[in-house]
């Protein structure tokens, strides 16, 4: 019964095993988000799913490759990112800079 009184974002839930218990803070991610470790499955995760997970220079490289005439799939392969992601970057970004 006390479980229903908990605020939903106060306690982190492990995305891997779904455990809500024994979630400990484990420093920060590269992007400054709070990182947690699940003591049940020992995985690390962070609570925030930021839209832009990739560093700026990877994005720039993608845009450059696109301007050089590579296909989205080629770029995606080369940079090891999803081709949809590359497509978004190209749309947001490159032309005119
Ligand atoms: Zn877990």
Backbone and ligand atoms as CSV (ligand in chain L), in Angstrom:
chain,resi,resn,atom,element,x,y,z
A,1,UNK,N,N,0.827,-1.204,0.000
A,1,UNK,CA,C,0.000,0.000,0.000
A,1,UNK,C,C,0.857,1.248,0.000
A,2,UNK,N,N,1.991,1.213,0.703
A,2,UNK,CA,C,2.861,2.382,0.675
A,2,UNK,C,C,3.478,2.614,-0.687
A,3,UNK,N,N,3.513,1.576,-1.520
A,3,UNK,CA,C,4.138,1.705,-2.832
A,3,UNK,C,C,3.431,2.742,-3.697
A,4,UNK,N,N,2.120,2.857,-3.532
A,4,UNK,CA,C,1.374,3.788,-4.374
A,4,UNK,C,C,1.638,5.237,-4.002
A,5,UNK,N,N,2.245,5.457,-2.844
A,5,UNK,CA,C,2.543,6.819,-2.426
A,5,UNK,C,C,3.850,7.337,-3.007
A,6,UNK,N,N,4.609,6.453,-3.593
A,6,UNK,CA,C,5.897,6.887,-4.114
A,6,UNK,C,C,5.730,7.749,-5.355
A,7,UNK,N,N,6.541,8.773,-5.425
A,7,UNK,CA,C,6.564,9.568,-6.637
A,7,UNK,C,C,7.279,8.779,-7.728
A,8,UNK,N,N,6.747,8.839,-8.927
A,8,UNK,CA,C,7.279,7.986,-9.984
A,8,UNK,C,C,8.738,8.249,-10.349
A,9,UNK,N,N,9.184,9.520,-10.345
A,9,UNK,CA,C,10.585,9.688,-10.765
A,9,UNK,C,C,11.577,9.759,-9.640
A,10,UNK,N,N,11.170,9.539,-8.438
A,10,UNK,CA,C,12.139,9.597,-7.359
A,10,UNK,C,C,13.024,8.361,-7.363
A,11,UNK,N,N,12.415,7.237,-7.537
A,11,UNK,CA,C,13.194,6.012,-7.465
A,11,UNK,C,C,13.469,5.464,-8.859
A,12,UNK,N,N,14.738,5.309,-9.185
A,12,UNK,CA,C,15.061,4.794,-10.515
A,12,UNK,C,C,14.693,3.323,-10.670
A,13,UNK,N,N,14.326,2.971,-11.870
A,13,UNK,CA,C,14.003,1.587,-12.192
A,13,UNK,C,C,15.027,1.092,-13.199
A,14,UNK,N,N,15.562,-0.066,-12.949
A,14,UNK,CA,C,16.561,-0.612,-13.859
A,14,UNK,C,C,15.900,-0.974,-15.195
A,15,UNK,N,N,16.401,-0.421,-16.308
A,15,UNK,CA,C,15.792,-0.726,-17.603
A,15,UNK,C,C,16.096,-2.148,-18.078
A,16,UNK,N,N,17.116,-2.742,-17.493
A,16,UNK,CA,C,17.502,-4.082,-17.941
A,16,UNK,C,C,16.674,-5.175,-17.269
A,17,UNK,N,N,16.522,-5.094,-15.946
A,17,UNK,CA,C,15.817,-6.174,-15.246
A,17,UNK,C,C,14.536,-5.690,-14.571
A,18,UNK,N,N,14.285,-4.385,-14.584
A,18,UNK,CA,C,13.045,-3.855,-14.038
A,18,UNK,C,C,13.031,-3.716,-12.530
A,19,UNK,N,N,14.149,-3.970,-11.886
A,19,UNK,CA,C,14.183,-3.879,-10.436
A,19,UNK,C,C,14.098,-2.425,-9.973
A,20,UNK,N,N,13.349,-2.207,-8.899
A,20,UNK,CA,C,13.296,-0.867,-8.333
A,20,UNK,C,C,14.114,-0.782,-7.054
A,21,UNK,N,N,14.708,-1.889,-6.679
A,21,UNK,CA,C,15.424,-1.916,-5.420
A,21,UNK,C,C,16.929,-1.963,-5.651
A,22,UNK,N,N,17.639,-1.477,-4.674
A,22,UNK,CA,C,19.096,-1.517,-4.718
A,22,UNK,C,C,19.652,-0.844,-5.965
A,23,UNK,N,N,19.081,0.312,-6.299
A,23,UNK,CA,C,19.612,1.114,-7.397
A,23,UNK,C,C,20.511,2.186,-6.783
A,24,UNK,N,N,21.785,2.096,-7.042
A,24,UNK,CA,C,22.700,3.028,-6.406
A,24,UNK,C,C,23.252,4.042,-7.401
A,25,UNK,N,N,23.578,5.212,-6.910
A,25,UNK,CA,C,24.172,6.231,-7.760
A,25,UNK,C,C,25.599,5.838,-8.094
A,26,UNK,N,N,25.972,6.089,-9.323
A,26,UNK,CA,C,27.307,5.687,-9.765
A,26,UNK,C,C,27.930,6.773,-10.621
A,27,UNK,N,N,27.995,7.961,-10.060
A,27,UNK,CA,C,28.657,9.041,-10.773
A,27,UNK,C,C,27.812,9.604,-11.903
A,28,UNK,N,N,28.485,10.237,-12.830
A,28,UNK,CA,C,27.797,10.902,-13.927
A,28,UNK,C,C,28.228,10.299,-15.255
A,29,UNK,N,N,27.340,10.425,-16.223
A,29,UNK,CA,C,27.717,10.009,-17.570
A,29,UNK,C,C,28.573,11.092,-18.202
A,30,UNK,N,N,29.083,10.802,-19.384
A,30,UNK,CA,C,29.842,11.775,-20.163
A,30,UNK,C,C,29.074,13.061,-20.377
A,31,UNK,N,N,27.763,12.948,-20.389
A,31,UNK,CA,C,26.921,14.091,-20.720
A,31,UNK,C,C,26.392,14.777,-19.474
A,32,UNK,N,N,26.880,14.356,-18.317
A,32,UNK,CA,C,26.499,15.034,-17.095
A,32,UNK,C,C,25.214,14.534,-16.465
A,33,UNK,N,N,24.657,13.442,-17.001
A,33,UNK,CA,C,23.463,12.880,-16.390
A,33,UNK,C,C,23.842,11.997,-15.211
A,34,UNK,N,N,22.944,11.934,-14.261
A,34,UNK,CA,C,23.157,11.021,-13.146
A,34,UNK,C,C,23.182,9.577,-13.651
A,35,UNK,N,N,24.197,8.849,-13.215
A,35,UNK,CA,C,24.271,7.459,-13.625
A,35,UNK,C,C,23.936,6.573,-12.442
A,36,UNK,N,N,23.280,5.470,-12.695
A,36,UNK,CA,C,22.929,4.533,-11.639
A,36,UNK,C,C,23.472,3.152,-11.949
A,37,UNK,N,N,23.667,2.375,-10.896
A,37,UNK,CA,C,23.978,0.973,-11.092
A,37,UNK,C,C,22.937,0.128,-10.381
A,38,UNK,N,N,22.437,-0.865,-11.094
A,38,UNK,CA,C,21.509,-1.806,-10.498
A,38,UNK,C,C,22.311,-2.883,-9.783
A,39,UNK,N,N,22.017,-3.058,-8.510
A,39,UNK,CA,C,22.772,-4.054,-7.746
A,39,UNK,C,C,22.251,-5.467,-7.993
A,40,UNK,N,N,21.133,-5.565,-8.672
A,40,UNK,CA,C,20.615,-6.896,-9.004
A,40,UNK,C,C,21.315,-7.483,-10.222
A,41,UNK,N,N,21.403,-6.687,-11.293
A,41,UNK,CA,C,22.023,-7.218,-12.511
A,41,UNK,C,C,23.356,-6.553,-12.811
A,42,UNK,N,N,23.748,-5.578,-11.970
A,42,UNK,CA,C,25.049,-4.922,-12.076
A,42,UNK,C,C,25.223,-4.044,-13.300
A,43,UNK,N,N,24.117,-3.709,-13.940
A,43,UNK,CA,C,24.250,-2.855,-15.113
A,43,UNK,C,C,24.194,-1.387,-14.739
A,44,UNK,N,N,24.859,-0.577,-15.557
A,44,UNK,CA,C,24.797,0.859,-15.402
A,44,UNK,C,C,23.781,1.436,-16.375
A,45,UNK,N,N,23.142,2.500,-15.951
A,45,UNK,CA,C,22.226,3.182,-16.863
A,45,UNK,C,C,22.041,4.594,-16.355
A,46,UNK,N,N,21.435,5.440,-17.179
A,46,UNK,CA,C,21.070,6.756,-16.684
A,46,UNK,C,C,19.588,6.963,-16.950
A,47,UNK,N,N,19.019,7.867,-16.177
A,47,UNK,CA,C,17.572,8.043,-16.207
A,47,UNK,C,C,17.111,8.805,-17.427
A,48,UNK,N,N,17.972,9.634,-17.956
A,48,UNK,CA,C,17.527,10.552,-18.994
A,48,UNK,C,C,17.853,10.007,-20.365
A,49,UNK,N,N,16.891,9.985,-21.207
A,49,UNK,CA,C,17.151,9.639,-22.585
A,49,UNK,C,C,17.231,10.915,-23.383
A,50,UNK,N,N,18.416,11.409,-23.481
A,50,UNK,CA,C,18.603,12.623,-24.250
A,50,UNK,C,C,18.475,12.313,-25.722
A,51,UNK,N,N,18.015,13.284,-26.443
A,51,UNK,CA,C,17.844,13.070,-27.866
A,51,UNK,C,C,19.193,13.032,-28.573
A,52,UNK,N,N,20.111,13.834,-28.119
A,52,UNK,CA,C,21.378,13.907,-28.830
A,52,UNK,C,C,22.452,13.193,-28.045
A,53,UNK,N,N,22.646,11.976,-28.399
A,53,UNK,CA,C,23.597,11.154,-27.682
A,53,UNK,C,C,24.989,11.206,-28.288
A,54,UNK,N,N,25.081,11.807,-29.443
A,54,UNK,CA,C,26.353,11.733,-30.148
A,54,UNK,C,C,27.093,13.050,-30.080
A,55,UNK,N,N,28.381,12.957,-29.973
A,55,UNK,CA,C,29.169,14.182,-29.906
A,55,UNK,C,C,29.061,14.990,-31.201
A,56,UNK,N,N,29.272,16.255,-31.029
A,56,UNK,CA,C,29.128,17.200,-32.141
A,56,UNK,C,C,29.989,16.818,-33.341
A,57,UNK,N,N,31.193,16.338,-33.112
A,57,UNK,CA,C,32.065,16.100,-34.268
A,57,UNK,C,C,31.629,14.887,-35.081
A,58,UNK,N,N,30.932,13.956,-34.449
A,58,UNK,CA,C,30.375,12.839,-35.214
A,58,UNK,C,C,29.272,13.350,-36.133
A,59,UNK,N,N,28.464,14.234,-35.594
A,59,UNK,CA,C,27.402,14.834,-36.405
A,59,UNK,C,C,27.964,15.603,-37.573
A,60,UNK,N,N,28.991,16.382,-37.268
A,60,UNK,CA,C,29.604,17.174,-38.334
A,60,UNK,C,C,30.171,16.278,-39.424
A,61,UNK,N,N,30.814,15.189,-38.991
A,61,UNK,CA,C,31.380,14.252,-39.953
A,61,UNK,C,C,30.286,13.685,-40.856
A,62,UNK,N,N,29.172,13.356,-40.260
A,62,UNK,CA,C,28.056,12.812,-41.032
A,62,UNK,C,C,27.599,13.811,-42.084
A,63,UNK,N,N,27.470,15.056,-41.672
A,63,UNK,CA,C,27.027,16.093,-42.596
A,63,UNK,C,C,28.043,16.295,-43.715
A,64,UNK,N,N,29.317,16.285,-43.352
A,64,UNK,CA,C,30.365,16.424,-44.358
A,64,UNK,C,C,30.327,15.293,-45.368
A,65,UNK,N,N,30.165,14.080,-44.868
A,65,UNK,CA,C,30.121,12.926,-45.761
A,65,UNK,C,C,28.934,13.015,-46.699
A,66,UNK,N,N,27.836,13.511,-46.170
A,66,UNK,CA,C,26.639,13.670,-46.984
A,66,UNK,C,C,26.889,14.679,-48.098
A,67,UNK,N,N,27.534,15.768,-47.727
A,67,UNK,CA,C,27.839,16.791,-48.726
A,67,UNK,C,C,28.840,16.288,-49.755
A,68,UNK,N,N,29.658,15.328,-49.335
A,68,UNK,CA,C,30.618,14.731,-50.268
A,68,UNK,C,C,29.957,13.669,-51.139
A,69,UNK,N,N,28.681,13.425,-50.924
A,69,UNK,CA,C,27.943,12.552,-51.818
A,69,UNK,C,C,27.731,11.123,-51.335
A,70,UNK,N,N,28.068,10.833,-50.088
A,70,UNK,CA,C,27.829,9.489,-49.566
A,70,UNK,C,C,26.337,9.280,-49.306
A,71,UNK,N,N,25.904,8.042,-49.388
A,71,UNK,CA,C,24.513,7.751,-49.057
A,71,UNK,C,C,24.346,7.688,-47.543
A,72,UNK,N,N,23.118,7.838,-47.091
A,72,UNK,CA,C,22.862,7.793,-45.655
A,72,UNK,C,C,23.342,6.482,-45.047
A,73,UNK,N,N,23.128,5.399,-45.783
A,73,UNK,CA,C,23.537,4.103,-45.247
A,73,UNK,C,C,25.054,3.962,-45.143
A,74,UNK,N,N,25.736,4.495,-46.162
A,74,UNK,CA,C,27.200,4.461,-46.109
A,74,UNK,C,C,27.713,5.231,-44.893
A,75,UNK,N,N,27.132,6.395,-44.706
A,75,UNK,CA,C,27.546,7.231,-43.576
A,75,UNK,C,C,27.249,6.521,-42.257
A,76,UNK,N,N,26.044,5.966,-42.188
A,76,UNK,CA,C,25.642,5.267,-40.968
A,76,UNK,C,C,26.610,4.140,-40.649
A,77,UNK,N,N,26.978,3.415,-41.697
A,77,UNK,CA,C,27.908,2.308,-41.498
A,77,UNK,C,C,29.263,2.796,-41.010
A,78,UNK,N,N,29.724,3.836,-41.670
A,78,UNK,CA,C,31.056,4.339,-41.369
A,78,UNK,C,C,31.156,4.886,-39.954
A,79,UNK,N,N,30.103,5.552,-39.513
A,79,UNK,CA,C,30.141,6.175,-38.189
A,79,UNK,C,C,29.487,5.309,-37.118
A,80,UNK,N,N,28.975,4.158,-37.532
A,80,UNK,CA,C,28.335,3.236,-36.588
A,80,UNK,C,C,27.158,3.869,-35.865
A,81,UNK,N,N,26.337,4.587,-36.622
A,81,UNK,CA,C,25.097,5.102,-36.053
A,81,UNK,C,C,23.936,4.661,-36.941
A,82,UNK,N,N,22.744,4.790,-36.417
A,82,UNK,CA,C,21.542,4.450,-37.154
A,82,UNK,C,C,21.365,5.380,-38.360
A,83,UNK,N,N,20.952,4.832,-39.504
A,83,UNK,CA,C,20.850,5.706,-40.682
A,83,UNK,C,C,19.727,6.733,-40.544
A,84,UNK,N,N,18.739,6.412,-39.727
A,84,UNK,CA,C,17.687,7.387,-39.446
A,84,UNK,C,C,18.266,8.582,-38.682
A,85,UNK,N,N,19.160,8.266,-37.779
A,85,UNK,CA,C,19.838,9.322,-37.027
A,85,UNK,C,C,20.628,10.224,-37.961
A,86,UNK,N,N,21.337,9.591,-38.879
A,86,UNK,CA,C,22.111,10.373,-39.847
A,86,UNK,C,C,21.187,11.280,-40.654
A,87,UNK,N,N,20.071,10.714,-41.071
A,87,UNK,CA,C,19.108,11.486,-41.848
A,87,UNK,C,C,18.624,12.713,-41.072
A,88,UNK,N,N,18.382,12.526,-39.780
A,88,UNK,CA,C,17.967,13.657,-38.946
A,88,UNK,C,C,19.040,14.741,-38.893
A,89,UNK,N,N,20.259,14.308,-38.705
A,89,UNK,CA,C,21.359,15.266,-38.623
A,89,UNK,C,C,21.474,16.076,-39.895
A,90,UNK,N,N,21.385,15.364,-41.010
A,90,UNK,CA,C,21.544,16.041,-42.292
A,90,UNK,C,C,20.428,17.060,-42.488
A,91,UNK,N,N,19.225,16.657,-42.096
A,91,UNK,CA,C,18.087,17.572,-42.228
A,91,UNK,C,C,18.247,18.800,-41.347
A,92,UNK,N,N,18.703,18.562,-40.102
A,92,UNK,CA,C,18.816,19.660,-39.158
A,92,UNK,C,C,19.948,20.589,-39.534
A,93,UNK,N,N,20.923,19.952,-40.203
A,93,UNK,CA,C,22.121,20.583,-40.101
A,93,UNK,C,C,22.910,21.113,-41.163
A,94,UNK,N,N,23.206,20.432,-42.030
A,94,UNK,CA,C,24.420,20.743,-42.733
A,94,UNK,C,C,24.306,21.851,-43.698
A,95,UNK,N,N,23.219,21.956,-44.395
A,95,UNK,CA,C,23.221,22.842,-45.555
A,95,UNK,C,C,23.335,24.285,-45.145
A,96,UNK,N,N,24.180,25.011,-45.857
A,96,UNK,CA,C,24.296,26.425,-45.586
A,96,UNK,C,C,25.323,26.784,-44.541
A,97,UNK,N,N,26.042,25.798,-44.003
A,97,UNK,CA,C,27.062,26.125,-43.032
A,97,UNK,C,C,28.459,25.889,-43.554
L,1,ZN,ZN,ZN,18.904,-4.566,-13.066
